[in-house]
């Protein structure tokens, strides 16, 4: 399959908005909204192509950018490889130099716009943070909630409540308190438990263990809620795609104290596995904030962690 290689940009401003443009009616997928960019020419680097296209299309110069996600998609009449970069710094004022409408759009409002099908994974990546906190076991609920409040105050915006072995009713009672705390700080909470508990406690989604991932034949929650999948292999990543998960965790990337005898995947293997996965993937296992750039370079959404994101751990 020959893919048309396209460099695209998620251009972000300091108000949490992203820039979108409307495709001309006479082009492929005409009339729909898109993320600015264009075709990578032969013997041209992706970042060079992105800079050229953004200057030609919307009159800006890229100053700071990093990899976000790569998406392969087959339309009935063509196949595209979207090489997407997040642009957090640029010079100039964006405007449609080719007459196309452009506008700033809130990240959560992207789901309300009509985009080409290939752009849906980009929207998913745009709506997720680069760090995902997995909580340690809440031995002392009061101390647990106090430390969670610290983590939220430090900017954590996606949390998984993980408490293996806790009785169901006790877990749900704690989850209700954690939901309230997370929502007060603008964060979302996923449950590591039964999908049906999400509605009971008002959480924002579910994190599927690898075991639960294999036991399901379809997505367990509606599209308004998040579904994460815990993966260790290509087969599990493929199952996450089959279930239409919103994102995946891939582990272990590095050696961990909790699984000292498990061989880590490493960054090169993560890059190989993630490269053709059209969903955001977090690196998990022995990683910390110091590994964020490495995770981005490997094609990841960011990092997921317990110790390195939990205060005092």
LINGIDA-V887461 format. One record per residue. N is the residue number from 1. RES is the residue in one small letter. PHI is phi in radians with two decimals (NA if undefined). NEAR is the number of other ideal C-beta (glycine too) atoms within 10 Angstrom. D_CENTER is the distance of its C-alpha to the mean C-alpha in whole Angstrom. Layout:
BEGIN
[[N	RES	PHI	NEAR	D_CENTER] [N	RES	PHI	NEAR	D_CENTER]]
END
This chain:
BEGIN
[[1	x	NA	6	27] [2	x	-1.61	7	27] [3	x	-1.74	13	23] [4	x	-1.38	12	24] [5	x	-1.49	17	22] [6	x	-2.12	22	20] [7	x	-1.65	26	18] [8	x	-2.26	25	16] [9	x	-2.24	28	15] [10	x	-1.68	24	13] [11	x	-1.62	27	16] [12	x	-1.99	18	15] [13	x	-1.90	12	18] [14	x	-1.43	6	19] [15	x	-1.87	7	19] [16	x	1.36	10	15] [17	x	-1.88	16	16] [18	x	-2.20	22	15] [19	x	-1.58	21	18] [20	x	-2.23	22	18] [21	x	-2.32	20	22] [22	x	-1.70	17	24] [23	x	-1.25	17	25] [24	x	-1.02	13	29] [25	x	-1.09	8	30] [26	x	-1.59	7	32] [27	x	-1.79	11	29] [28	x	-0.96	13	27] [29	x	1.08	17	24] [30	x	-1.04	11	27] [31	x	1.56	11	26] [32	x	-1.54	17	23] [33	x	-1.41	19	20] [34	x	-2.63	21	18] [35	x	-1.67	25	16] [36	x	-0.99	24	19] [37	x	2.77	24	20] [38	x	-3.09	16	23] [39	x	-1.17	13	24] [40	x	-1.44	21	24] [41	x	-1.34	13	28] [42	x	-1.03	6	30] [43	x	1.13	5	30] [44	x	-1.95	14	27] [45	x	-1.22	11	24] [46	x	-1.10	18	21] [47	x	-1.17	16	21] [48	x	-1.14	13	24] [49	x	-1.10	19	24] [50	x	-1.10	25	21] [51	x	-1.06	21	23] [52	x	-1.10	16	26] [53	x	-1.13	21	25] [54	x	-1.18	27	23] [55	x	-1.21	16	27] [56	x	-1.18	12	29] [57	x	-1.49	20	26] [58	x	-2.26	23	26] [59	x	1.23	16	28] [60	x	-2.09	21	26] [61	x	-1.99	11	25] [62	x	-1.25	22	22] [63	x	-1.98	12	23] [64	x	-2.58	9	19] [65	x	-2.62	19	16] [66	x	-2.53	14	14] [67	x	-1.08	18	12] [68	x	-2.01	26	9] [69	x	-2.84	25	9] [70	x	-2.01	18	12] [71	x	-2.22	23	13] [72	x	-1.77	16	16] [73	x	-2.51	17	18] [74	x	-1.93	12	21] [75	x	-1.52	12	23] [76	x	-1.02	4	27] [77	x	-1.93	6	28] [78	x	-2.92	12	26] [79	x	-2.10	13	23] [80	x	-2.20	20	20] [81	x	-2.01	18	18] [82	x	-1.61	25	16] [83	x	-1.76	21	15] [84	x	-1.77	23	13] [85	x	-2.09	24	13] [86	x	-1.58	20	12] [87	x	-1.88	23	15] [88	x	-1.86	15	16] [89	x	-2.53	11	20] [90	x	-2.71	23	23] [91	x	-1.89	10	26] [92	x	1.74	13	28] [93	x	-1.91	8	27] [94	x	-1.06	19	25] [95	x	-2.72	11	28] [96	x	-1.34	15	28] [97	x	-1.23	13	30] [98	x	-1.86	9	31] [99	x	1.49	6	32] [100	x	-1.39	16	28] [101	x	-1.15	11	27] [102	x	-2.29	19	24] [103	x	-2.75	13	23] [104	x	-1.50	14	20] [105	x	-2.31	16	18] [106	x	-1.04	11	16] [107	x	-1.00	15	13] [108	x	-1.22	10	13] [109	x	-1.44	11	16] [110	x	-1.04	22	14] [111	x	-1.15	14	14] [112	x	-1.55	8	18] [113	x	-1.65	15	19] [114	x	-1.66	10	20] [115	x	-2.06	18	18] [116	x	-1.02	19	18] [117	x	-1.00	12	17] [118	x	-1.13	21	15] [119	x	-1.49	24	13] [120	x	-1.07	16	11] [121	x	-1.10	23	8] [122	x	-1.17	26	8] [123	x	-1.09	17	9] [124	x	-1.04	20	6] [125	x	-1.16	23	4] [126	x	-1.12	22	7] [127	x	-1.58	17	7] [128	x	-1.89	21	4] [129	x	-1.35	15	7] [130	x	-1.60	20	7] [131	x	-2.27	23	9] [132	x	-2.25	27	10] [133	x	-1.48	27	13] [134	x	-1.87	22	15] [135	x	-1.34	21	19] [136	x	-1.31	14	22] [137	x	-1.11	11	25] [138	x	-1.44	20	26] [139	x	-1.05	8	30] [140	x	-2.09	9	31] [141	x	-0.95	13	29] [142	x	-1.13	8	31] [143	x	-1.13	11	30] [144	x	-1.02	20	26] [145	x	-1.16	15	26] [146	x	-1.15	11	27] [147	x	-1.24	18	25] [148	x	-1.06	25	22] [149	x	-1.06	15	23] [150	x	-1.12	12	23] [151	x	-1.07	20	19] [152	x	-1.13	18	18] [153	x	-1.14	10	21] [154	x	-1.53	11	19] [155	x	1.93	11	16] [156	x	-1.11	20	14] [157	x	-2.22	16	12] [158	x	-2.48	24	11] [159	x	-2.29	25	13] [160	x	-1.94	21	14] [161	x	-1.54	25	18] [162	x	-2.00	20	20] [163	x	-2.58	20	23] [164	x	-1.06	9	25] [165	x	1.66	6	28] [166	x	-1.31	17	29] [167	x	-1.04	9	31] [168	x	-0.98	10	29] [169	x	-1.18	8	31] [170	x	-1.16	12	30] [171	x	-1.09	22	26] [172	x	-1.15	17	26] [173	x	-1.11	13	28] [174	x	-1.14	19	26] [175	x	-1.05	24	23] [176	x	-1.09	14	25] [177	x	-1.23	14	25] [178	x	-1.19	23	22] [179	x	-1.00	21	21] [180	x	-1.05	13	23] [181	x	-1.13	17	22] [182	x	-1.10	25	19] [183	x	-1.14	14	19] [184	x	-1.12	10	22] [185	x	-1.82	15	20] [186	x	1.33	8	17] [187	x	-1.81	21	14] [188	x	-1.93	20	13] [189	x	-2.07	25	15] [190	x	-1.93	26	14] [191	x	-1.67	25	17] [192	x	-1.66	20	18] [193	x	-3.06	23	21] [194	x	-1.17	14	22] [195	x	-0.97	18	20] [196	x	-1.17	11	23] [197	x	-1.24	15	23] [198	x	-0.98	24	20] [199	x	-1.17	11	23] [200	x	-1.12	12	25] [201	x	-1.87	20	24] [202	x	1.39	12	22] [203	x	-1.33	26	18] [204	x	-1.78	19	15] [205	x	2.86	23	14] [206	x	-2.36	25	15] [207	x	-1.83	25	14] [208	x	-1.47	28	16] [209	x	-1.18	15	18] [210	x	-1.09	17	19] [211	x	-1.14	8	22] [212	x	-1.17	17	21] [213	x	-0.97	22	18] [214	x	-1.30	12	22] [215	x	-1.43	9	24] [216	x	-1.71	16	22] [217	x	-1.98	9	23] [218	x	-2.66	7	21] [219	x	-1.02	16	18] [220	x	-1.44	18	19] [221	x	-2.31	18	18] [222	x	-1.21	9	18] [223	x	-1.19	10	15] [224	x	-1.36	8	16] [225	x	-2.07	18	14] [226	x	-1.60	22	11] [227	x	-2.19	25	11] [228	x	-1.84	26	10] [229	x	-2.21	28	12] [230	x	-1.59	24	14] [231	x	-2.23	24	15] [232	x	-2.27	17	17] [233	x	-2.41	12	18] [234	x	-1.07	15	18] [235	x	-1.07	10	20] [236	x	-1.24	20	17] [237	x	-1.10	22	14] [238	x	-1.13	12	16] [239	x	-1.15	20	17] [240	x	-1.05	26	14] [241	x	-1.11	14	14] [242	x	-1.04	14	17] [243	x	-1.47	16	16] [244	x	1.05	13	14] [245	x	-1.11	27	11] [246	x	-1.39	22	8] [247	x	-2.82	25	6] [248	x	-2.34	29	8] [249	x	-1.88	27	10] [250	x	-2.14	29	12] [251	x	-2.63	23	16] [252	x	-1.52	19	18] [253	x	-1.39	26	17] [254	x	-2.21	17	20] [255	x	-1.09	13	23] [256	x	-2.26	17	23] [257	x	-1.19	7	26] [258	x	-1.30	10	25] [259	x	-2.34	13	25] [260	x	-1.14	7	28] [261	x	-1.66	5	29] [262	x	-1.55	13	26] [263	x	-1.23	8	25] [264	x	-1.23	16	22] [265	x	-1.26	21	20] [266	x	1.48	13	20] [267	x	-1.22	19	18] [268	x	-1.11	9	19] [269	x	-1.21	14	19] [270	x	-1.04	22	15] [271	x	-1.03	15	15] [272	x	-1.13	14	18] [273	x	-1.26	21	16] [274	x	-1.41	23	12] [275	x	-0.94	11	14] [276	x	-1.97	13	15] [277	x	-1.78	22	12] [278	x	-1.44	17	10] [279	x	-2.43	22	7] [280	x	-1.10	26	4] [281	x	-2.29	26	6] [282	x	-1.62	27	7] [283	x	-1.41	30	11] [284	x	-2.35	25	13] [285	x	1.88	21	17] [286	x	1.31	20	19] [287	x	-1.74	26	17] [288	x	-2.49	13	17] [289	x	-1.03	13	16] [290	x	-1.15	9	18] [291	x	-1.68	20	16] [292	x	-1.00	17	13] [293	x	-1.08	11	15] [294	x	-1.16	17	15] [295	x	-1.11	26	12] [296	x	-1.07	19	11] [297	x	-1.10	13	14] [298	x	-1.47	24	14] [299	x	1.60	22	11] [300	x	-1.48	30	8] [301	x	-1.26	25	5] [302	x	2.78	22	8] [303	x	-2.11	27	10] [304	x	-2.11	30	11] [305	x	-2.78	22	15] [306	x	-1.80	17	18] [307	x	-1.03	15	21] [308	x	-1.29	16	19] [309	x	-1.94	22	17] [310	x	-1.76	18	20] [311	x	-0.97	13	23] [312	x	1.34	7	26] [313	x	-1.35	11	25]]
END
